[in-house]
Amino acid sequence: MQTVYIKGPLDTKALTNDPCIIALGFFDGVHLGHRELIETARKIAKQKDLTLSVMTFFPHPSNVLPTKRKINRYLSPLDAKKEMFKELGVEKLFIVTFSHDFAKLAPADFVKSYICGLNCKHVVAGFDFTYGYRGQGNMQRIEEDGGGQFDITVVSKKSYKNKKISSTKIRELLNEGAVDDIPHYLGNHYCTSVEVESETFNLKTHTVMLTVSFKDYLLPRSGTYLVRVETDQDVLEGICTLSEKVLGFQNIHVLSKESVTMKSRIKIKWLTELEALSISETANMMKKAQMVV
């Protein structure tokens, strides 16, 4: 997958781009609704022989626009998002810098520079996608703004139990500690990809304490969670206790007969919230989990 960073309209003029289809959105979490949108684009790209492209934006608009709720932590930070797009078969990823100047663009100027300017022949976006100054552009007017230079497919709302599948809903579930409900919206357990900063092996309990930093990830509320840790060599059951008082690094206890390589990357999948446990209780819980999860 080719990744192209676009800081402004001049960057698009300098690009030589093959005819493409562009799936538009912020795509935080790349949840089931996002995946349906990208799959729709993939099928059209195959039918029309177009390059399957995705356009996303960074940072989150709340960091630029005047709003009380700033989003600085993500369900899928940029690197994680890129990996997900690659797995979904995206051929080209456009990452547009969401700046003050970008936020001031008239809707028609956004379409001219960022859609037509990239040789886009088909746009796929959700029913509620907006663009341009104060979100004045929407999927009802994008065809007019494009002057007929590209086709449009609008993906309708995807729901679970009459609730819209959205990044906002997944954030709410994390804030409630309801990580076991997230697969209904995300398609899988909530996952954080991190680097092991240090590890301590407890021979008596056959547990390893991993110290990690979650950096830009949004985490569940404070509490104790059953997690699944995936390394390059193994899949381990673990317990992670999150505390608001602990800044930066967090500890995870995993059941393992050997140590985990420092500085290696691991994936942590959040399975369910638990009561606070002692080290011995943690080991017993993980042994049970290993048999049933």
ROKELUM-474569 format. One record per residue: residue number from 1; x, y, z of N, C-alpha, C in turn. Coordinates in Angstrom, 3 decimals, decimal comma. Example, Ala and Ser with C-alpha at 12.3 -4.5 7.8 and 13.67 -1.06 7.14 Angstrom:
<vokols>
num	n_c1	n_c2	n_c3	ca_c1	ca_c2	ca_c3	c_c1	c_c2	c_c3
1	13,190	-5,690	7,800	12,300	-4,500	7,800	13,200	-3,300	7,800
2	12,850	-2,250	7,080	13,670	-1,060	7,140	12,900	0,030	7,870
</vokols>
This chain:
<vokols>
num	n_c1	n_c2	n_c3	ca_c1	ca_c2	ca_c3	c_c1	c_c2	c_c3
1	0,841	-1,201	0,000	0,000	0,000	0,000	0,873	1,246	0,000
2	0,575	2,152	-0,907	1,301	3,422	-0,974	0,614	4,449	-0,078
3	1,393	5,146	0,725	0,851	6,185	1,601	1,325	7,546	1,121
4	0,371	8,461	0,924	0,670	9,807	0,435	0,177	10,817	1,459
5	1,090	11,657	1,950	0,728	12,701	2,917	0,452	13,996	2,157
6	-0,698	14,583	2,424	-1,097	15,813	1,735	-1,279	16,923	2,763
7	-0,437	17,945	2,682	-0,494	19,048	3,643	-1,328	20,225	3,144
8	-1,629	20,245	1,842	-2,410	21,350	1,296	-2,730	21,113	-0,155
9	-3,555	21,955	-0,755	-3,967	21,786	-2,156	-2,810	21,712	-3,136
10	-1,699	22,422	-2,850	-0,559	22,406	-3,767	0,026	21,012	-3,895
11	-0,069	20,227	-2,826	0,458	18,872	-2,869	-0,296	18,017	-3,884
12	-1,608	18,217	-3,990	-2,385	17,415	-4,935	-2,041	17,776	-6,375
13	-1,701	19,041	-6,628	-1,339	19,456	-7,986	-0,032	18,810	-8,428
14	0,821	18,511	-7,468	2,124	17,932	-7,795	2,050	16,421	-8,005
15	0,900	15,821	-7,675	0,771	14,378	-7,766	0,324	13,949	-9,156
16	0,903	12,851	-9,613	0,407	12,192	-10,817	-0,305	10,940	-10,351
17	-1,616	10,936	-10,468	-2,403	9,875	-9,859	-3,198	9,112	-10,913
18	-3,140	7,783	-10,843	-3,952	6,957	-11,733	-5,427	7,141	-11,383
19	-6,328	6,886	-12,329	-7,759	6,963	-12,025	-8,086	6,097	-10,809
20	-8,802	6,668	-9,867	-9,007	5,956	-8,610	-10,426	6,125	-8,087
21	-10,760	5,275	-7,134	-11,955	5,432	-6,326	-11,477	5,812	-4,936
22	-12,147	6,757	-4,294	-11,732	7,201	-2,964	-12,845	6,955	-1,956
23	-12,513	6,219	-0,903	-13,404	6,059	0,243	-13,045	7,158	1,237
24	-14,012	7,988	1,595	-13,768	9,160	2,435	-14,226	8,933	3,869
25	-13,416	9,403	4,834	-13,837	9,338	6,233	-12,657	9,477	7,168
26	-12,955	9,656	8,455	-11,874	9,692	9,440	-11,461	8,277	9,837
27	-12,422	7,367	9,894	-12,162	5,931	10,082	-11,501	5,587	11,415
28	-11,822	6,266	12,493	-11,221	5,906	13,779	-11,781	4,571	14,254
29	-10,891	3,603	14,450	-11,282	2,268	14,876	-11,475	1,304	13,732
30	-11,738	1,826	12,524	-12,040	0,991	11,354	-13,063	-0,080	11,760
31	-14,230	0,379	12,221	-15,272	-0,515	12,730	-16,072	-1,147	11,589
32	-17,132	-1,877	11,932	-17,892	-2,618	10,925	-18,502	-1,708	9,862
33	-18,940	-0,520	10,259	-19,466	0,428	9,283	-18,401	0,878	8,307
34	-17,206	1,159	8,829	-16,082	1,552	7,974	-15,696	0,420	7,018
35	-15,697	-0,793	7,536	-15,295	-1,942	6,722	-16,282	-2,193	5,582
36	-17,571	-1,991	5,872	-18,571	-2,132	4,813	-18,354	-1,072	3,738
37	-18,008	0,129	4,154	-17,764	1,221	3,213	-16,569	0,903	2,317
38	-15,483	0,432	2,929	-14,278	0,118	2,153	-14,512	-1,086	1,246
39	-15,279	-2,069	1,723	-15,598	-3,231	0,890	-16,450	-2,816	-0,310
40	-17,376	-1,885	-0,089	-18,171	-1,352	-1,198	-17,262	-0,705	-2,238
41	-16,297	0,086	-1,765	-15,345	0,738	-2,671	-14,483	-0,291	-3,397
42	-14,098	-1,345	-2,685	-13,247	-2,379	-3,292	-13,960	-3,062	-4,463
43	-15,239	-3,363	-4,272	-16,003	-4,034	-5,331	-16,155	-3,133	-6,557
44	-16,419	-1,853	-6,312	-16,559	-0,912	-7,429	-15,221	-0,728	-8,146
45	-14,141	-0,662	-7,367	-12,801	-0,508	-7,955	-12,487	-1,667	-8,896
46	-12,879	-2,865	-8,490	-12,635	-4,048	-9,322	-13,465	-3,991	-10,599
47	-14,729	-3,576	-10,473	-15,617	-3,494	-11,637	-15,135	-2,456	-12,647
48	-14,634	-1,328	-12,141	-14,266	-0,205	-13,012	-12,768	-0,122	-13,298
49	-11,998	-1,073	-12,756	-10,544	-1,073	-12,932	-9,929	0,238	-12,431
50	-10,285	0,591	-11,185	-9,762	1,797	-10,544	-8,866	1,415	-9,370
51	-7,946	2,293	-9,021	-7,102	2,085	-7,843	-7,940	2,299	-6,585
52	-7,928	1,304	-5,690	-8,692	1,410	-4,443	-7,945	2,323	-3,473
53	-8,522	3,492	-3,217	-7,875	4,494	-2,364	-8,769	4,863	-1,191
54	-8,135	5,264	-0,113	-8,832	5,780	1,068	-8,251	7,146	1,386
55	-9,124	8,097	1,739	-8,661	9,397	2,225	-9,104	9,556	3,669
56	-8,131	9,774	4,545	-8,425	10,036	5,945	-7,744	11,340	6,341
57	-7,982	11,769	7,567	-7,523	13,095	7,993	-6,834	12,988	9,352
58	-5,845	13,853	9,575	-5,113	13,856	10,843	-4,560	15,258	11,100
59	-4,678	15,744	12,349	-5,285	15,108	13,522	-6,804	15,146	13,461
60	-7,449	14,706	14,540	-8,904	14,747	14,599	-9,365	16,200	14,509
61	-10,435	16,472	13,762	-10,918	17,853	13,607	-11,153	18,590	14,916
62	-11,453	17,876	15,993	-11,715	18,531	17,285	-10,489	19,252	17,820
63	-9,303	18,901	17,312	-8,079	19,576	17,741	-7,873	20,907	17,040
64	-8,666	21,160	16,008	-8,540	22,384	15,217	-9,774	23,268	15,365
65	-10,936	22,653	15,360	-12,189	23,397	15,439	-12,508	23,776	16,881
66	-13,227	24,870	17,094	-13,600	25,270	18,458	-14,656	24,339	19,044
67	-14,253	23,479	19,941	-15,155	22,535	20,582	-14,640	22,214	21,973
68	-15,533	21,880	22,879	-15,134	21,585	24,256	-14,493	20,206	24,373
69	-14,902	19,277	23,518	-14,412	17,899	23,612	-13,316	17,659	22,579
70	-12,068	17,713	23,042	-10,928	17,464	22,171	-10,607	15,969	22,174
71	-10,391	15,405	21,003	-10,019	13,994	20,897	-8,534	13,906	20,581
72	-7,757	13,537	21,607	-6,309	13,403	21,460	-5,858	11,947	21,483
73	-6,763	11,070	21,918	-6,458	9,637	21,948	-7,436	8,919	21,030
74	-6,926	7,916	20,347	-7,683	7,315	19,258	-7,971	5,835	19,492
75	-9,049	5,351	18,852	-9,318	3,915	18,824	-8,259	3,229	17,967
76	-7,830	3,916	16,933	-6,750	3,404	16,074	-5,843	4,571	15,695
77	-4,728	4,741	16,421	-3,750	5,760	16,027	-3,307	5,534	14,581
78	-2,667	6,520	14,013	-2,381	6,518	12,577	-1,672	5,252	12,102
79	-0,654	4,797	12,828	0,081	3,602	12,398	-0,815	2,369	12,396
80	-1,661	2,251	13,429	-2,583	1,115	13,502	-3,606	1,178	12,376
81	-4,078	2,374	12,096	-5,061	2,566	11,028	-4,461	2,171	9,675
82	-3,217	2,561	9,445	-2,554	2,215	8,184	-2,456	0,700	8,018
83	-2,137	0,014	9,108	-2,025	-1,443	9,060	-3,372	-2,083	8,726
84	-4,450	-1,554	9,296	-5,789	-2,085	9,020	-6,177	-1,873	7,562
85	-5,896	-0,696	7,034	-6,216	-0,423	5,633	-5,464	-1,383	4,709
86	-4,217	-1,626	5,040	-3,405	-2,538	4,235	-4,015	-3,931	4,228
87	-4,468	-4,388	5,402	-5,090	-5,708	5,517	-6,389	-5,792	4,723
88	-7,070	-4,654	4,552	-8,337	-4,626	3,816	-8,138	-4,481	2,307
89	-6,888	-4,453	1,877	-6,608	-4,428	0,448	-6,536	-3,050	-0,174
90	-6,449	-2,012	0,654	-6,340	-0,649	0,127	-4,998	-0,494	-0,595
91	-5,035	0,071	-1,786	-3,820	0,210	-2,592	-3,114	1,543	-2,368
92	-3,892	2,588	-2,097	-3,294	3,904	-1,879	-4,034	4,616	-0,754
93	-3,274	5,177	0,177	-3,849	5,890	1,316	-3,421	7,348	1,274
94	-4,391	8,242	1,240	-4,131	9,676	1,311	-4,399	10,143	2,740
95	-3,381	10,720	3,381	-3,534	11,265	4,730	-3,451	12,778	4,628
96	-4,582	13,428	4,830	-4,683	14,879	4,679	-4,520	15,549	6,037
97	-3,631	16,532	6,116	-3,446	17,289	7,352	-4,664	18,178	7,591
98	-5,335	17,944	8,727	-6,498	18,769	9,065	-5,988	19,988	9,831
99	-5,804	21,075	9,109	-5,252	22,310	9,665	-6,333	23,386	9,700
100	-5,989	24,554	10,251	-6,930	25,678	10,267	-7,267	26,116	8,842
101	-6,265	26,136	7,970	-6,510	26,516	6,577	-7,422	25,503	5,886
102	-7,178	24,223	6,165	-8,009	23,183	5,564	-9,461	23,313	6,031
103	-9,645	23,617	7,321	-10,994	23,746	7,880	-11,765	24,906	7,258
104	-11,035	25,890	6,719	-11,683	27,074	6,126	-12,052	26,889	4,655
105	-11,639	25,765	4,066	-11,910	25,545	2,644	-13,405	25,518	2,356
106	-13,823	26,214	1,321	-15,208	26,109	0,861	-15,438	24,688	0,356
107	-16,639	24,143	0,525	-16,905	22,771	0,082	-16,486	22,503	-1,362
108	-16,817	23,423	-2,264	-16,475	23,225	-3,678	-14,962	23,202	-3,894
109	-14,222	23,979	-3,103	-12,757	24,003	-3,226	-12,149	22,694	-2,738
110	-12,735	22,124	-1,670	-12,260	20,813	-1,200	-12,428	19,776	-2,305
111	-13,581	19,742	-2,905	-13,850	18,754	-3,953	-12,923	18,969	-5,147
112	-12,744	20,211	-5,542	-11,895	20,513	-6,696	-10,452	20,077	-6,461
113	-9,897	20,423	-5,281	-8,478	20,159	-5,019	-8,207	18,731	-4,567
114	-9,064	18,207	-3,683	-8,759	16,941	-3,021	-9,453	15,732	-3,636
115	-10,472	15,954	-4,454	-11,147	14,836	-5,111	-10,822	14,848	-6,610
116	-11,241	15,886	-7,283	-10,944	15,992	-8,722	-9,441	16,076	-8,965
117	-8,735	16,783	-8,071	-7,294	16,957	-8,222	-6,505	15,677	-8,100
118	-7,128	14,631	-7,558	-6,457	13,338	-7,411	-6,936	12,331	-8,456
119	-7,583	12,846	-9,501	-8,051	12,001	-10,602	-9,047	10,950	-10,114
120	-9,901	11,365	-9,195	-10,903	10,455	-8,637	-12,084	10,320	-9,602
121	-12,483	9,085	-9,864	-13,599	8,813	-10,772	-14,843	8,316	-10,033
122	-14,687	8,014	-8,745	-15,826	7,528	-7,962	-15,540	7,805	-6,489
123	-16,534	8,328	-5,784	-16,421	8,604	-4,350	-17,386	7,703	-3,590
124	-16,891	7,106	-2,510	-17,739	6,320	-1,610	-17,600	6,914	-0,218
125	-18,723	7,216	0,415	-18,690	7,782	1,767	-19,982	7,443	2,489
126	-19,963	7,613	3,806	-21,148	7,360	4,603	-22,197	8,438	4,405
127	-23,433	8,102	4,760	-24,563	9,023	4,565	-24,387	10,335	5,316
128	-23,599	10,315	6,401	-23,446	11,504	7,239	-22,094	12,193	7,063
129	-21,358	11,852	6,012	-20,061	12,489	5,776	-20,260	13,950	5,384
130	-19,486	14,836	6,002	-19,528	16,258	5,657	-18,117	16,745	5,339
131	-18,028	17,860	4,630	-16,725	18,386	4,229	-16,831	19,891	4,044
132	-15,661	20,527	3,991	-15,632	21,966	3,760	-15,938	22,771	5,009
133	-15,917	24,068	4,858	-16,089	25,014	5,969	-17,348	24,706	6,771
134	-17,148	24,493	8,074	-18,231	24,190	9,011	-19,099	23,004	8,572
135	-18,492	22,092	7,818	-19,228	20,908	7,385	-20,403	21,217	6,486
136	-20,300	22,308	5,715	-21,420	22,722	4,859	-21,633	21,776	3,682
137	-20,575	21,068	3,295	-20,712	20,096	2,217	-21,213	18,772	2,751
138	-22,063	18,097	1,990	-22,568	16,788	2,399	-22,772	15,920	1,160
139	-23,261	14,713	1,375	-23,381	13,769	0,267	-24,527	14,116	-0,679
140	-25,351	15,074	-0,291	-26,419	15,528	-1,181	-25,906	16,546	-2,209
141	-24,825	17,256	-1,872	-24,334	18,295	-2,782	-22,982	17,979	-3,410
142	-22,378	16,848	-3,054	-21,027	16,569	-3,543	-20,998	16,375	-5,061
143	-22,090	15,831	-5,620	-22,139	15,647	-7,071	-22,122	16,998	-7,786
144	-22,870	17,950	-7,234	-22,892	19,300	-7,807	-21,525	19,957	-7,700
145	-20,880	19,815	-6,524	-19,549	20,396	-6,337	-18,528	19,781	-7,286
146	-18,746	18,508	-7,647	-17,809	17,815	-8,524	-18,036	18,072	-9,996
147	-19,134	18,715	-10,325	-19,391	19,040	-11,725	-19,487	17,831	-12,632
148	-19,917	16,705	-12,074	-20,095	15,500	-12,882	-18,815	14,775	-13,236
149	-17,706	15,113	-12,562	-16,422	14,483	-12,897	-16,246	13,107	-12,257
150	-17,125	12,750	-11,316	-17,008	11,440	-10,675	-18,394	10,948	-10,256
151	-18,498	9,633	-10,104	-19,732	9,021	-9,616	-19,711	8,968	-8,091
152	-20,865	8,691	-7,505	-20,994	8,712	-6,045	-21,756	7,487	-5,563
153	-21,275	6,903	-4,475	-22,022	5,864	-3,769	-22,109	6,263	-2,307
154	-23,330	6,328	-1,789	-23,555	6,682	-0,388	-23,876	5,408	0,386
155	-23,106	5,139	1,433	-23,314	3,950	2,261	-24,226	4,322	3,425
156	-25,303	3,585	3,580	-26,295	3,893	4,613	-25,815	3,482	5,999
157	-26,576	3,884	7,005	-26,229	3,621	8,405	-26,218	2,126	8,688
158	-25,212	1,682	9,441	-25,134	0,292	9,892	-25,385	0,278	11,396
159	-26,277	-0,600	11,851	-26,702	-0,566	13,253	-26,559	-1,922	13,925
160	-26,511	-1,883	15,246	-26,580	-3,082	16,078	-27,581	-2,794	17,189
161	-28,643	-3,596	17,253	-29,722	-3,394	18,225	-30,252	-1,959	18,170
162	-30,498	-1,508	16,953	-31,067	-0,177	16,690	-30,153	0,974	17,096
163	-28,881	0,684	17,349	-27,917	1,733	17,677	-26,877	1,816	16,563
164	-26,636	3,016	16,099	-25,690	3,219	15,009	-24,296	2,744	15,404
165	-23,684	1,973	14,522	-22,292	1,573	14,728	-21,420	2,774	14,396
166	-20,710	3,260	15,395	-19,922	4,479	15,207	-18,726	4,480	16,143
167	-17,740	5,291	15,810	-16,580	5,462	16,693	-17,017	6,052	18,023
168	-18,004	6,945	17,984	-18,510	7,564	19,214	-19,085	6,517	20,150
169	-19,849	5,561	19,613	-20,434	4,505	20,443	-19,344	3,639	21,064
170	-18,325	3,314	20,311	-17,229	2,492	20,843	-16,489	3,246	21,942
171	-16,317	4,537	21,782	-15,699	5,354	22,827	-16,542	5,319	24,102
172	-17,848	5,384	23,951	-18,738	5,319	25,110	-18,586	3,985	25,839
173	-18,500	2,899	25,092	-18,337	1,577	25,700	-17,017	1,477	26,454
174	-15,948	2,044	25,905	-14,664	2,054	26,609	-14,771	2,849	27,906
175	-15,441	3,979	27,855	-15,607	4,807	29,054	-16,448	4,115	30,117
176	-17,294	3,169	29,695	-18,126	2,409	30,632	-17,441	1,120	31,085
177	-16,301	0,785	30,477	-15,623	-0,471	30,795	-16,260	-1,675	30,132
178	-17,207	-1,447	29,232	-17,960	-2,536	28,595	-17,226	-3,066	27,367
179	-15,988	-3,511	27,564	-15,175	-3,949	26,426	-15,729	-5,215	25,781
180	-16,492	-6,016	26,536	-17,046	-7,246	25,981	-18,165	-6,973	24,976
181	-18,710	-5,756	24,956	-19,739	-5,391	23,977	-19,147	-4,847	22,678
182	-17,889	-4,469	22,709	-17,279	-3,789	21,565	-17,230	-4,639	20,294
183	-17,014	-5,982	20,369	-16,977	-6,763	19,125	-18,227	-6,630	18,258
184	-19,378	-6,320	18,852	-20,604	-6,141	18,074	-20,501	-4,927	17,150
185	-19,639	-3,994	17,496	-19,487	-2,755	16,727	-18,183	-2,727	15,926
186	-17,154	-3,315	16,508	-15,826	-3,264	15,892	-15,567	-4,459	14,978
187	-16,266	-5,568	15,252	-16,031	-6,784	14,485	-15,009	-7,690	15,131
188	-14,370	-7,213	16,190	-13,367	-7,975	16,932	-13,205	-7,306	18,284
189	-12,436	-7,932	19,166	-12,148	-7,295	20,446	-11,330	-6,026	20,217
190	-11,529	-5,043	21,084	-10,727	-3,827	21,005	-9,261	-4,203	21,158
191	-8,410	-3,671	20,294	-7,011	-4,096	20,242	-6,083	-2,891	20,288
192	-5,046	-2,999	21,106	-4,015	-1,968	21,175	-2,667	-2,610	20,851
193	-1,927	-2,012	19,942	-0,623	-2,525	19,540	0,459	-1,668	20,192
194	1,287	-2,287	21,037	2,253	-1,528	21,840	3,615	-2,214	21,838
195	4,604	-1,491	22,339	5,960	-2,020	22,470	6,238	-2,351	23,928
196	6,871	-3,500	24,160	7,230	-3,907	25,522	8,436	-3,094	25,981
197	8,247	-2,309	27,040	9,333	-1,478	27,570	10,223	-2,265	28,527
198	9,613	-3,139	29,329	10,377	-3,985	30,253	9,518	-5,178	30,636
199	10,171	-6,229	31,183	9,419	-7,407	31,615	10,088	-8,030	32,832
200	9,261	-8,570	33,731	9,741	-9,239	34,940	9,068	-10,599	35,033
201	9,879	-11,665	35,088	9,332	-13,025	35,114	9,225	-13,520	36,551
202	8,033	-14,038	36,920	7,791	-14,610	38,243	7,746	-16,124	38,097
203	8,837	-16,793	38,489	8,952	-18,236	38,323	7,912	-18,988	39,148
204	7,576	-18,445	40,325	6,645	-19,118	41,239	5,242	-19,218	40,653
205	4,766	-18,142	40,053	3,393	-18,125	39,520	3,342	-18,319	38,005
206	4,525	-18,443	37,388	4,612	-18,547	35,923	3,886	-17,393	35,240
207	4,097	-16,210	35,780	3,528	-15,011	35,160	4,656	-14,053	34,792
208	4,416	-13,281	33,765	5,354	-12,248	33,342	4,654	-10,905	33,477
209	5,319	-9,962	34,137	4,772	-8,613	34,218	5,399	-7,784	33,108
210	4,580	-7,345	32,172	5,046	-6,526	31,064	4,731	-5,067	31,347
211	5,677	-4,208	31,100	5,449	-2,766	31,223	5,364	-2,182	29,822
212	4,252	-1,505	29,546	4,022	-0,972	28,204	3,508	0,461	28,293
213	3,601	1,172	27,189	3,026	2,510	27,084	2,004	2,506	25,953
214	0,772	2,962	26,262	-0,297	2,946	25,263	-0,324	4,213	24,407
215	0,484	5,192	24,760	0,683	6,419	23,978	-0,632	7,033	23,499
216	-0,927	6,943	22,188	-2,067	7,669	21,612	-3,385	6,902	21,671
217	-3,394	5,722	22,269	-4,617	4,924	22,319	-5,585	5,424	23,385
218	-6,876	5,380	23,068	-7,906	5,576	24,077	-8,059	4,262	24,823
219	-8,026	4,314	26,158	-8,107	3,103	26,968	-9,450	3,007	27,671
220	-9,823	1,796	28,104	-11,038	1,656	28,909	-10,900	2,431	30,218
221	-12,007	2,605	30,911	-11,982	3,301	32,192	-11,099	2,541	33,181
222	-10,737	3,183	34,273	-9,919	2,541	35,305	-10,594	1,260	35,773
223	-9,791	0,199	35,923	-10,337	-1,085	36,344	-9,387	-2,209	35,994
224	-9,805	-3,432	36,277	-9,010	-4,618	35,996	-9,665	-5,395	34,862
225	-8,859	-5,774	33,871	-9,400	-6,384	32,655	-8,685	-7,685	32,305
226	-9,471	-8,644	31,837	-8,910	-9,837	31,231	-8,530	-9,481	29,802
227	-7,284	-9,763	29,430	-6,799	-9,424	28,094	-6,166	-10,638	27,437
228	-6,053	-10,593	26,132	-5,318	-11,599	25,379	-4,128	-10,896	24,739
229	-2,938	-11,415	25,001	-1,708	-10,803	24,494	-1,145	-11,665	23,368
230	-0,977	-11,066	22,204	-0,447	-11,775	21,047	0,968	-11,286	20,756
231	1,923	-12,211	20,838	3,307	-11,912	20,487	3,605	-12,563	19,136
232	4,826	-12,406	18,655	5,199	-13,043	17,389	5,179	-14,562	17,499
233	5,399	-15,072	18,733	5,521	-16,509	18,916	4,314	-17,169	19,582
234	3,482	-16,398	20,288	2,493	-17,039	21,149	1,276	-16,146	21,364
235	0,212	-16,773	21,887	-0,976	-16,054	22,338	-1,136	-16,352	23,820
236	-1,113	-15,315	24,654	-1,099	-15,470	26,104	-2,316	-14,805	26,723
237	-2,785	-15,373	27,839	-3,863	-14,733	28,590	-3,248	-13,835	29,651
238	-3,877	-12,708	29,912	-3,291	-11,772	30,861	-4,325	-10,945	31,586
239	-3,843	-10,179	32,545	-4,656	-9,268	33,341	-3,986	-7,897	33,309
240	-4,765	-6,859	33,048	-4,238	-5,499	33,079	-5,107	-4,648	33,993
241	-4,466	-3,988	34,950	-5,171	-3,071	35,839	-4,818	-1,647	35,442
242	-5,823	-0,899	35,029	-5,632	0,486	34,615	-5,998	1,419	35,752
243	-5,182	2,436	35,947	-5,450	3,413	36,998	-5,188	4,809	36,471
244	-6,089	5,732	36,784	-5,899	7,123	36,373	-4,685	7,737	37,060
245	-4,308	7,156	38,207	-3,183	7,691	38,967	-1,847	7,340	38,319
246	-1,855	6,301	37,474	-0,624	5,871	36,812	-0,521	6,578	35,466
247	0,497	7,391	35,309	0,685	8,148	34,076	1,737	7,473	33,199
248	1,484	7,411	31,924	2,470	6,869	30,990	2,437	5,361	30,897
249	3,239	4,674	31,701	3,384	3,227	31,582	2,338	2,475	32,396
250	1,938	1,296	31,883	0,994	0,413	32,566	1,592	-0,983	32,610
251	1,187	-1,760	33,622	1,679	-3,125	33,770	0,603	-4,135	33,377
252	1,047	-5,212	32,728	0,157	-6,303	32,347	0,780	-7,605	32,831
253	0,000	-8,410	33,553	0,461	-9,722	34,006	-0,055	-10,778	33,039
254	0,860	-11,558	32,457	0,456	-12,605	31,521	0,953	-13,956	32,003
255	0,194	-14,994	31,666	0,553	-16,353	32,034	1,496	-16,903	30,973
256	2,747	-17,191	31,361	3,729	-17,647	30,386	4,834	-18,422	31,083
257	5,353	-19,432	30,406	6,450	-20,218	30,956	7,814	-19,625	30,596
258	7,801	-18,577	29,802	9,061	-17,935	29,432	8,853	-16,437	29,288
259	9,952	-15,710	29,245	9,879	-14,255	29,184	9,459	-13,790	27,790
260	9,094	-12,521	27,709	8,723	-11,893	26,443	9,828	-10,916	26,063
261	10,247	-10,935	24,813	11,365	-10,114	24,365	11,070	-8,628	24,541
262	11,995	-7,938	25,204	11,854	-6,493	25,359	11,938	-5,801	24,003
263	11,228	-4,676	23,895	11,164	-3,847	22,692	10,427	-4,526	21,533
264	9,886	-5,724	21,776	9,068	-6,354	20,742	7,671	-5,748	20,775
265	6,969	-5,806	19,646	5,602	-5,286	19,593	4,621	-6,408	19,892
266	3,630	-6,090	20,692	2,599	-7,057	21,038	1,232	-6,425	20,798
267	0,242	-7,276	20,586	-1,136	-6,822	20,469	-1,897	-7,236	21,721
268	-2,618	-6,287	22,290	-3,399	-6,556	23,497	-4,869	-6,425	23,147
269	-5,602	-7,532	23,270	-7,037	-7,517	23,007	-7,786	-7,522	24,339
270	-8,713	-6,593	24,480	-9,422	-6,377	25,737	-10,706	-7,193	25,728
271	-10,767	-8,217	26,639	-11,855	-9,190	26,596	-13,028	-8,840	27,502
272	-12,751	-8,561	28,785	-13,838	-8,247	29,714	-13,277	-7,590	30,967
273	-14,113	-6,845	31,677	-13,688	-6,197	32,918	-13,859	-7,163	34,079
274	-12,922	-7,127	35,031	-12,923	-8,016	36,190	-12,866	-7,205	37,472
275	-13,040	-7,912	38,593	-12,793	-7,293	39,890	-11,286	-7,198	40,102
276	-10,851	-6,295	40,970	-9,421	-6,175	41,294	-8,929	-7,479	41,911
277	-7,742	-7,947	41,491	-7,225	-9,241	41,920	-5,809	-9,124	42,464
278	-5,457	-10,065	43,350	-4,079	-10,170	43,823	-3,269	-10,910	42,765
279	-1,948	-10,968	42,948	-1,093	-11,651	41,979	-1,463	-13,126	41,857
280	-1,680	-13,819	42,988	-2,034	-15,237	42,941	-3,407	-15,432	42,312
281	-4,346	-14,550	42,641	-5,675	-14,625	42,032	-5,589	-14,371	40,536
282	-4,687	-13,471	40,154	-4,473	-13,181	38,740	-4,023	-14,434	37,998
283	-3,054	-15,156	38,568	-2,538	-16,367	37,938	-3,637	-17,414	37,795
284	-4,434	-17,594	38,847	-5,526	-18,568	38,794	-6,562	-18,182	37,743
285	-6,894	-16,889	37,689	-7,872	-16,413	36,715	-7,372	-16,639	35,296
286	-6,089	-16,389	35,059	-5,544	-16,554	33,717	-5,515	-18,027	33,313
287	-5,244	-18,924	34,276	-5,250	-20,352	33,977	-6,640	-20,809	33,560
288	-7,663	-20,295	34,256	-9,042	-20,625	33,897	-9,390	-20,056	32,528
289	-8,948	-18,822	32,292	-9,246	-18,161	31,021	-8,602	-18,898	29,858
290	-7,420	-19,442	30,108	-6,692	-20,140	29,054	-7,457	-21,380	28,595
291	-8,279	-21,927	29,505	-9,042	-23,119	29,173	-10,346	-22,811	28,453
292	-10,896	-21,592	28,679	-12,236	-21,314	28,154	-12,270	-20,238	27,085
293	-11,279	-19,329	27,044	-11,337	-18,214	26,091	-10,930	-18,694	24,700
</vokols>
